[in-house]
Amino acid sequence: RHFDTQSLKGYGIEDWESATIALGAALHYLKDTEHPNLQHLISVQRITNNAFLWMDKFTIRNLELIHSNTENGNTLLNAIDQTISPMGARMLKRWIIFPLTDSFAIKERQQWVQYFVDDTEHADTIRKALKQIGDIERLVAKVPLRKINPREVIQLGKSLYQAAAIQASFLSIAPKDIVFAKTMETLIGGIQSLDTIQNHIVKYIQEEPPILINKGNVIQAGIDEELDRLRKIAFSGKEYLVQIQQEESQKTGIPSLKIAYNNVFGYYLEVTNTHKDKVPETWIRKQTLANAERYITPELKSYEEQILGAEEKIIAIEQRLYDQLVEKLQTVLGAMQQNAQILAQLDCLLSFANTAIQYQYCRPE
């Protein structure tokens, strides 16, 4: 954990100690009641009176900022919310409840809104990218809890890709306003490049995996040789048996050799009496029929054992490989959360621009 000590300026040591105790109690409560893995709680920030206009819950309620006091009543949130992502929607609520008091920070937001109002084409590009982004904040929170499923991992990978695409689209432009150019560089420069983890996700997980890992067919082919071999046995059994049959037929010179299965002997080789003198000594006779003999071989018995336990082994291997990928995701929790915060801000700023265009709002001076 690290703490934003800058936000504590102006507060005495007693305030800091009290806040630390409260924070420790909250984390202890979460560990006891929710889950011991809280690695996604990476930083904390104190809400200070000198950064926001502080309103108590009665003021928030009476102003009908988020919720209306009357049935079907309107709110400030309803009037201005045109956010696209769940992350942006949550951030907009926080922005409404904690209005800025610093004129410099307020003007920075206005610069962004002005840019999106003026450059509607780029605004549409960012909007389309945001529509393809999932709820990164919620997905990231599932990683240390090990509750993230394969489809959510794919969604997370696609979201990280879109974050990089959004950053690239801003880096390709040169705003005429020098002041805004610096503001843009500061925000967009905070998006972390996570190409390595994106590549891991694409490499490891099937493009359309099942929701549950124990359903199988989650991990891509070519990742694990044993997994590929077991899949070939489990899902390509007929082809494998034909291969054994052809090999044994060539070795022994028995053209009519065939492989079959029953519940008594499992898989066996059947040889007509015409060719039984060609049977190798290593074959074990299991049954004599009127016109044929049935045999088993070490290779067939080994194959039978493998195919009967293949599905269970496949699930175990896929689970192990999936856990390894989730471990890799845990190494970049902070970077993914930072990207989520920046994308949420862009979503809110785009929402303001849309509202401004729709209702013909002007930029105050």
Long-range contacts (C-beta under 8 A, 24 or more apart in sequence): 1-41, 1-42, 1-43, 1-44, 2-42, 2-43, 3-43, 3-44, 4-43, 4-44, 4-45, 4-46, 7-45, 7-46, 7-47, 7-48, 7-51, 8-46, 8-48, 10-48, 10-50, 11-46, 11-48, 19-46, 35-144, 35-145, 37-144, 37-145, 37-146, 38-144, 39-143, 39-144, 39-330, 39-333, 40-140, 40-141, 40-143, 40-144, 40-333, 40-337, 42-333, 42-334, 42-337, 43-334, 47-98, 50-101, 51-100, 51-101, 51-102, 52-98, 52-99, 52-100, 52-101, 53-98, 53-99, 53-100, 53-101, 55-97, 60-97, 65-96, 65-97, 66-93, 66-96, 66-97, 79-355, 80-351, 80-352, 80-355, 81-351, 82-350, 82-351, 82-354, 82-355, 82-358, 83-347, 83-348, 83-350, 83-351, 84-127, 84-130, 84-131, 84-347, 84-350, 84-351, 85-130, 85-133, 85-135, 85-343, 85-344, 85-347, 86-135, 86-137, 86-138, 87-135, 87-136, 87-137, 87-340, 87-341, 87-343, 87-344, 87-347, 88-130, 88-343, 88-344, 88-346, 88-347, 88-348, 88-350, 88-351, 89-347, 90-137, 90-344, 91-341, 91-344, 91-345, 91-347, 91-348, 92-347, 92-348, 92-351, 95-348, 108-183, 109-349, 109-352, 110-363, 110-364, 111-177, 111-179, 111-180, 111-183, 112-180, 112-183, 112-184, 112-187, 112-349, 112-352, 112-353, 113-349, 113-352, 113-353, 113-356, 113-363, 114-180, 114-363, 115-175, 115-177, 115-180, 115-184, 116-349, 116-350, 116-352, 116-353, 117-353, 117-356, 117-357, 120-357, 122-169, 122-173, 123-350, 123-353, 125-169, 126-166, 126-169, 126-346, 126-350, 127-350, 129-162, 129-165, 129-166, 129-169, 130-162, 130-166, 130-343, 130-346, 130-347, 130-350, 132-158, 132-159, 132-162, 133-158, 133-159, 133-162, 133-163, 133-343, 134-158, 134-159, 136-160, 136-163, 136-336, 136-337, 136-339, 136-340, 136-343, 137-337, 137-340, 137-344, 140-333, 140-336, 140-337, 140-340, 143-326, 143-329, 143-330, 143-333, 144-330, 144-333, 146-323, 146-326, 148-326, 148-329, 149-211, 149-212, 149-213, 150-205, 150-206, 150-209, 150-210, 150-211, 150-212, 150-213, 150-218, 150-322, 151-209, 151-210, 151-211, 153-201, 153-205, 153-325, 153-326, 153-329, 154-201, 154-205, 154-207, 154-208, 154-209, 156-201, 156-329, 156-336, 157-197, 157-198, 157-201, 157-202, 157-205, 160-194, 160-197, 160-198, 160-336, 160-339, 161-198, 163-191, 163-194, 163-339, 163-342, 163-343, 164-191, 164-193, 164-194, 164-195, 164-198, 166-191, 166-343, 166-346, 167-191, 187-342, 187-345, 187-346, 188-342, 190-338, 190-342, 191-338, 191-339, 191-342, 192-332, 192-335, 192-336, 192-338, 192-339, 194-332, 194-335, 194-336, 194-339, 197-328, 197-329, 197-332, 200-325, 200-328, 201-325, 204-321, 204-322, 204-325, 205-325, 213-315, 213-318, 213-319, 213-322, 214-315, 214-319, 216-311, 216-314, 216-315, 216-318, 218-318, 218-322, 219-317, 219-318, 219-321, 219-322, 223-321, 224-317, 224-321, 226-313, 226-317, 227-314, 227-317, 227-318, 227-321, 230-306, 230-310, 230-313, 230-314, 230-317, 231-310, 231-314, 233-303, 233-306, 233-307, 233-310, 234-307, 234-310, 234-311, 234-314, 237-307, 240-303, 241-267, 241-303, 244-299, 244-300, 244-303, 245-269, 248-297, 251-280, 252-278, 252-279, 252-280, 253-278, 254-278, 254-279, 259-300, 265-294, 265-296, 266-296, 266-300, 266-301, 266-304, 267-296, 267-300, 267-301, 267-303, 267-304, 268-294, 268-295, 268-296, 268-300, 269-294, 269-295, 269-296, 269-297, 269-300, 270-294, 270-295, 271-295
